[in-house]
Amino acid sequence: MLVSIVIPACDAQDCIRAALASVLAQTYPDWEAIIVSDDGRDYLARLASQGVADPRIRQVSTGKVRSGCHRARNVGLESCSGAFVTQLDADDEITPERLERLLPLARERGAAADNLVLRDAGTAETLYRVLGDATAQVELDIEGMMGLTSPVVPLVRRDCMTPRVEGVELAEDVIANMQLIGRIGRLPVVPESSYVYNVAVGSICHQPGVAMRFDEAYASYIDRLERGDGYGLPDALRPAAIRGLAAKRRLNLRYDDATELGFVGTFQDFAAATRGD
């Protein structure tokens, strides 16, 4: 069964080689990697010049520059041929056994994810695991997913996929995973860590003023759940989603206040230190 790996790429010339190297190292061989250029660059040519070439890797384009991750992911989804689809950011990596490990569970349940690990892009130090030191599979419902302070990146059966919501750029993984759980019931997450999320100091989540941007985004998502189409989420699940987004909004603002007062650490550090407050 073919697995499609969608890789949005914008100004990714310095990091995409490592991402593709991790794909090429997969123990499960039946995959295609679709690079979605969102900056007009020819990433295939650059990779070939670095000795990275494989007929399973191809490139498509958004036809724009910086149109956003949601659009790039949708262009990639439209180009997929696989019965299963997963995402890989161009500055992240996956461990060799990821597809082989998740595929049986995703086939059975509609989707499966793993205990994503955050790594300092500069030092390669492990910062955080989304499920901590979990030793058993976790079944995430809406409430559980909303309580996470880092994303999970599922492998999804094609019939359970829907396009990313246009206009949702910040915390888009939260909305996408919320919709997925609305379709499959609960998202199984294995305790092993096979997705490496590289955290860079210059990423959007670490830029000045980003807290207010996230606050505005969360407010708009809550409003759509309360008064709009609710992103297609079943009515019975909307209250839990609203509570979860409201909690994320509060934590985001508390972290911003704490950093202004001198707190030094990642958002995940702060969330762990204040859990239960």
C-alpha positions in Angstrom: 0.0 0.0 0.0 1.4 3.3 -1.1 2.0 6.0 1.5 2.2 9.6 0.4 4.4 12.0 2.4 3.6 15.6 1.8 6.5 18.0 2.4 5.6 21.8 2.1 8.8 23.7 1.3 9.4 27.5 1.6 12.9 28.8 2.1 13.8 25.2 2.9 17.0 24.9 0.9 19.2 24.5 4.0 17.2 21.8 5.7 15.2 19.8 3.2 18.1 17.4 2.5 17.9 16.0 6.0 14.2 15.6 5.8 14.4 13.6 2.5 17.3 11.6 3.8 15.1 10.4 6.7 12.4 9.5 4.2 14.9 7.5 2.1 15.9 5.6 5.2 12.4 4.2 5.8 12.2 0.5 6.3 8.8 0.5 4.6 9.7 1.0 0.9 6.3 1.7 -0.7 6.1 5.5 -0.4 6.1 8.6 -2.5 7.4 12.0 -1.2 5.7 15.1 -2.7 7.7 18.3 -2.2 5.3 21.3 -2.5 7.3 24.3 -3.4 5.8 27.5 -2.0 8.6 29.8 -3.0 9.3 29.0 -6.7 12.5 27.0 -5.9 13.4 23.8 -7.8 14.1 21.6 -4.8 14.6 18.5 -6.9 17.5 20.1 -8.7 19.1 21.2 -5.4 18.6 17.8 -3.9 20.1 16.1 -7.0 23.2 18.3 -6.7 23.6 17.1 -3.2 23.3 13.4 -4.2 19.7 13.0 -3.1 17.6 11.5 -6.0 15.0 8.8 -6.1 12.1 8.3 -8.5 9.7 8.2 -5.5 10.4 11.8 -4.9 8.6 14.4 -7.0 7.8 18.1 -6.8 4.7 20.2 -7.3 4.2 23.9 -6.8 1.6 26.1 -5.2 2.2 28.6 -8.0 2.7 31.3 -5.4 5.2 32.5 -2.9 4.5 32.1 0.8 0.8 31.2 0.3 0.9 29.3 3.6 1.2 25.8 4.9 -2.5 25.1 4.6 -2.5 25.8 0.9 0.8 23.9 0.3 -0.6 20.9 2.2 -3.8 21.0 0.1 -1.8 21.2 -3.1 0.2 18.2 -2.0 -2.9 16.3 -1.0 -4.4 16.8 -4.4 -1.3 15.4 -6.0 -1.2 12.2 -3.8 -1.6 8.8 -5.1 -1.3 6.9 -1.8 -3.9 5.0 0.1 -2.4 6.7 3.2 -1.1 10.2 3.7 1.1 11.9 6.2 2.9 15.2 6.6 6.5 16.1 7.1 7.7 19.6 7.5 10.8 20.4 5.5 12.9 21.1 8.6 11.8 18.0 10.5 12.8 14.3 10.2 11.3 10.9 10.8 13.0 7.8 12.1 13.5 4.8 9.8 10.7 2.6 11.2 8.0 5.2 11.3 5.9 4.2 8.3 6.3 0.5 9.1 5.2 1.0 12.7 2.2 3.2 12.1 0.7 1.6 8.9 -1.0 -1.4 10.5 -2.6 0.7 13.1 -3.7 3.4 10.7 -5.1 0.7 8.4 -7.2 -0.6 11.2 -8.3 2.6 12.9 -8.2 5.2 10.1 -5.2 7.0 11.5 -2.3 6.6 13.9 0.3 8.9 15.4 3.4 8.6 17.6 5.0 10.3 20.6 6.5 13.2 18.7 9.8 14.5 20.1 10.9 18.1 20.0 14.6 18.7 19.4 16.6 21.9 19.5 17.6 22.5 15.9 20.9 24.1 17.0 22.1 21.7 19.6 20.2 18.5 18.6 19.2 18.3 22.3 15.9 16.5 23.0 13.6 19.1 24.6 10.3 17.4 25.1 8.1 14.4 24.1 4.5 15.1 23.6 3.3 12.1 25.7 6.3 12.3 28.0 7.6 9.0 29.2 4.4 7.1 28.1 5.0 3.3 27.8 1.5 2.3 26.4 -0.6 3.4 23.5 -2.8 6.4 24.2 -6.3 7.0 22.8 -6.8 10.7 22.2 -10.3 12.2 22.2 -11.0 15.8 21.6 -10.2 16.8 25.2 -7.0 14.8 25.3 -5.8 16.2 22.0 -6.6 19.8 23.1 -4.6 19.2 26.3 -1.3 18.6 24.3 1.2 21.4 24.2 2.8 20.1 21.1 1.3 18.6 17.9 1.1 15.0 16.8 1.5 14.2 13.2 -0.7 11.3 12.1 -0.6 8.8 9.3 -4.1 8.9 7.9 -6.0 6.5 5.7 -7.1 8.4 2.6 -10.8 7.9 3.1 -10.4 9.7 6.5 -8.6 12.7 5.1 -10.1 16.1 4.4 -8.4 19.2 3.0 -6.8 21.7 5.4 -9.1 24.6 6.1 -8.4 27.7 4.0 -7.3 30.6 6.2 -6.2 28.5 9.2 -2.5 29.0 9.5 -1.7 29.3 13.2 -2.2 26.1 15.1 -3.5 24.5 11.9 -2.5 21.1 13.3 -4.9 21.5 16.2 -7.8 22.2 13.8 -6.8 19.3 11.4 -6.5 16.8 14.3 -9.7 18.0 15.8 -11.5 17.3 12.5 -9.7 13.9 12.2 -10.9 12.8 15.7 -14.4 14.0 14.8 -14.3 11.5 11.9 -12.6 8.5 13.5 -13.6 8.8 17.2 -10.3 8.5 18.9 -6.7 8.9 17.6 -4.4 6.1 18.7 -0.9 7.4 19.6 1.9 4.8 20.1 4.5 5.5 22.9 7.5 5.3 20.5 8.9 8.6 19.2 9.4 8.5 15.4 8.7 12.1 14.3 11.4 14.6 15.2 10.1 18.2 15.4 13.1 20.5 15.1 12.5 23.7 17.0 14.4 26.7 15.6 14.8 30.0 17.5 13.6 31.9 14.5 10.4 29.9 14.0 7.1 31.6 14.0 6.3 30.3 17.5 9.3 32.2 18.9 8.9 35.6 17.2 8.0 38.8 19.1 4.2 39.5 19.1 3.2 36.0 18.1 1.2 35.5 21.3 -1.4 38.0 20.2 -1.6 36.4 16.8 -2.3 33.1 18.4 -4.8 34.7 20.7 -6.7 36.2 17.8 -6.6 32.9 15.9 -7.9 30.9 18.9 -10.7 33.4 19.3 -11.7 33.1 15.7 -11.7 29.3 15.9 -13.9 29.4 19.0 -16.3 31.7 17.3 -16.6 29.4 14.3 -17.3 26.5 16.6 -19.9 28.4 18.5 -21.7 30.2 15.6 -20.4 28.9 12.3 -20.1 25.5 10.6 -17.9 24.2 13.4 -15.3 22.9 10.9 -17.7 20.0 10.3 -17.2 18.8 13.8 -20.2 16.8 15.2 -22.4 18.9 17.5 -21.7 16.6 20.5 -18.0 17.3 20.3 -18.0 21.0 19.9 -18.3 21.9 23.6 -15.1 19.9 24.4 -13.3 21.6 21.4 -14.4 25.0 22.6 -13.2 24.4 26.2 -9.9 23.0 24.9 -9.2 26.0 22.6 -10.2 28.4 25.4 -7.7 26.7 27.7 -5.0 26.9 25.0 -5.8 30.6 24.7 -5.4 31.2 28.4 -2.1 29.3 28.6 -0.7 31.1 25.6 -1.4 34.5 27.2 0.0 33.3 30.6 3.2 32.2 28.9 3.5 35.6 27.1 3.1 37.4 30.5 5.6 35.1 32.1 8.3 35.8 29.5 7.7 39.5 29.9 8.4 39.0 33.6 11.6 37.1 32.9 10.6 33.4 32.5 13.3 31.6 30.5 12.2 28.4 28.8 10.1 27.0 26.0 6.3 27.0 25.9 6.4 23.3 26.8 8.6 24.1 29.9 6.1 26.7 31.0 3.1 24.4 30.5 4.8 21.6 32.5 5.8 24.0 35.3 2.3 25.4 35.6 0.2 22.3 35.1 -2.5 22.1 37.7 -2.3 25.8 38.6 
